[in-house]
Amino acid sequence: MATSFASLPFTPSPRSASWCFLLLEYLDEFATLVWYLVADGKLVEDTFARTMAKLDMTAFESSIPAIAYSQARDVLITQAIAVLSDARREEDGNRFFRPAFGSLPDHPRLAFMLRLIIRSSEAEVAKFLGVSPSEVRGLVKHAIDRLSVVPPISAAIGCYDA
């Protein structure tokens, strides 16, 4: 069984206190952001643990709060994508794993979430996913097309309002 990143020991530096305060100040927003990207409580925890380790190695710019916020947000998104990628690699090793009914592959889902739900620019989404802006448009279109043909879960399991 793989050891999760969150269970690894983390020894914070004095600089990490500033990052911790920033993350706590925007905790609701950042936790929602990460949840949208990974959609799993354990992966959210792993994302925050990785983010703290990464931010601990990053200088905190206290004179311009918007820069620190933007850095933390970018690191959270990058780490969420990395955590999700690691989880998928583990699932690929598990031959009994079955994707959820109507689920999207990660890249189209992430592009959709980042672009349309979180409202990141195409350039930002392209940077996070390591693709071109035109590929982002294609991924979002694929997600929309796929979601538009998938029946609601209630129809799939026979739940109807009377």
C-alpha positions in Angstrom: 0.0 0.0 0.0 1.3 3.4 -0.9 2.1 6.0 1.8 0.2 9.2 1.3 2.2 12.4 1.1 0.1 13.8 4.0 1.4 11.1 6.4 5.0 12.1 5.7 6.7 14.2 8.5 6.7 17.9 7.8 9.1 20.1 9.7 7.9 23.7 9.1 10.4 26.6 8.9 9.7 30.0 10.4 8.7 31.2 7.0 5.9 28.6 6.8 3.9 30.4 9.5 3.2 33.3 7.1 2.0 30.8 4.5 -0.1 29.0 7.1 -1.8 32.3 8.1 -2.5 33.1 4.4 -4.0 29.6 3.8 -6.1 29.9 6.9 -7.3 33.3 5.9 -8.6 31.9 2.6 -9.3 28.4 3.8 -12.9 28.2 2.6 -12.0 29.5 -0.9 -8.9 27.3 -1.2 -10.5 24.2 0.1 -13.4 24.6 -2.3 -11.0 25.2 -5.2 -9.0 22.0 -4.4 -12.3 20.0 -3.8 -13.5 21.0 -7.3 -10.2 19.7 -8.8 -9.7 16.4 -6.9 -13.2 15.6 -5.6 -11.9 13.4 -2.8 -11.3 14.3 0.9 -8.1 12.4 1.2 -6.7 14.0 -2.0 -7.6 17.4 -0.6 -5.6 16.7 2.5 -2.7 15.4 0.4 -2.9 18.5 -1.8 -2.7 20.8 1.2 0.3 18.9 2.7 2.2 19.1 -0.6 1.3 22.7 -0.9 2.7 23.5 2.5 5.9 21.7 1.8 6.2 23.5 -1.5 5.4 26.9 0.0 7.9 26.3 2.8 10.6 26.5 0.2 9.1 29.8 -1.3 9.8 33.3 -0.1 6.7 35.0 1.3 6.2 38.4 -0.2 4.4 40.3 2.6 4.6 43.7 1.1 2.2 42.8 -1.8 -0.5 40.5 -0.4 -2.0 39.9 -3.9 1.3 38.3 -5.0 1.4 35.9 -2.0 -2.3 35.0 -2.6 -1.6 34.3 -6.3 1.5 32.2 -5.4 -0.5 30.1 -2.9 -3.4 29.6 -5.3 -1.1 28.6 -8.2 0.8 26.1 -5.9 -2.5 24.7 -4.7 -3.7 24.1 -8.3 -0.4 22.6 -9.4 -0.3 20.3 -6.4 -3.9 19.3 -6.8 -3.2 18.2 -10.4 0.0 16.3 -9.2 -1.9 14.6 -6.4 -4.7 13.6 -8.8 -2.1 12.3 -11.3 -0.4 10.2 -8.6 -3.8 8.8 -7.5 -4.6 7.8 -11.1 -1.3 6.0 -11.4 -2.1 4.0 -8.3 -5.6 3.3 -9.6 -4.1 2.1 -13.0 -2.1 -0.4 -11.0 -5.3 -1.7 -9.4 -7.0 -3.8 -12.0 -10.3 -3.7 -10.1 -10.7 0.0 -10.4 -13.7 1.1 -12.4 -14.3 4.8 -13.3 -17.6 6.2 -12.1 -20.6 6.1 -14.5 -20.3 9.1 -16.8 -17.0 10.2 -15.4 -14.7 12.4 -17.5 -11.0 11.7 -18.0 -8.9 14.0 -15.8 -7.7 16.5 -18.4 -11.1 17.4 -19.9 -12.6 17.5 -16.3 -9.8 19.7 -15.0 -9.9 22.0 -18.0 -13.7 22.3 -17.6 -13.4 23.0 -13.9 -10.6 25.5 -14.1 -12.0 27.3 -17.1 -15.7 27.4 -16.5 -16.2 26.9 -12.8 -13.1 28.5 -11.3 -13.0 31.0 -14.2 -9.2 30.8 -14.9 -8.1 32.2 -18.2 -7.2 29.8 -21.1 -3.6 30.8 -20.7 -3.6 29.8 -17.0 -5.4 26.5 -17.6 -2.9 25.8 -20.4 0.0 26.5 -18.0 -1.4 24.2 -15.3 -2.2 21.3 -17.6 0.9 21.7 -19.8 -1.0 22.1 -23.0 -1.7 24.9 -25.5 -4.6 27.3 -25.2 -6.2 25.8 -28.3 -6.0 22.3 -26.6 -7.7 23.8 -23.6 -10.6 24.9 -25.8 -10.8 21.3 -27.2 -10.7 19.7 -23.7 -13.5 22.0 -22.5 -15.5 21.2 -25.6 -15.0 17.5 -25.1 -16.1 17.8 -21.5 -19.2 19.7 -22.4 -20.1 17.3 -25.2 -19.6 14.3 -23.0 -21.6 15.8 -20.1 -24.4 16.8 -22.4 -25.0 13.1 -23.5 -24.7 11.5 -20.0 -28.1 11.1 -18.4 -28.5 12.4 -14.8 -27.6 10.0 -12.1 -31.2 9.8 -10.9 -32.2 8.5 -14.4 -29.4 5.9 -14.3 -30.4 4.4 -11.0 -34.2 4.7 -11.5 -34.9 7.5 -9.0 -37.7 9.8 -10.2 -39.7 12.4 -8.3 -43.4 11.4 -8.1 
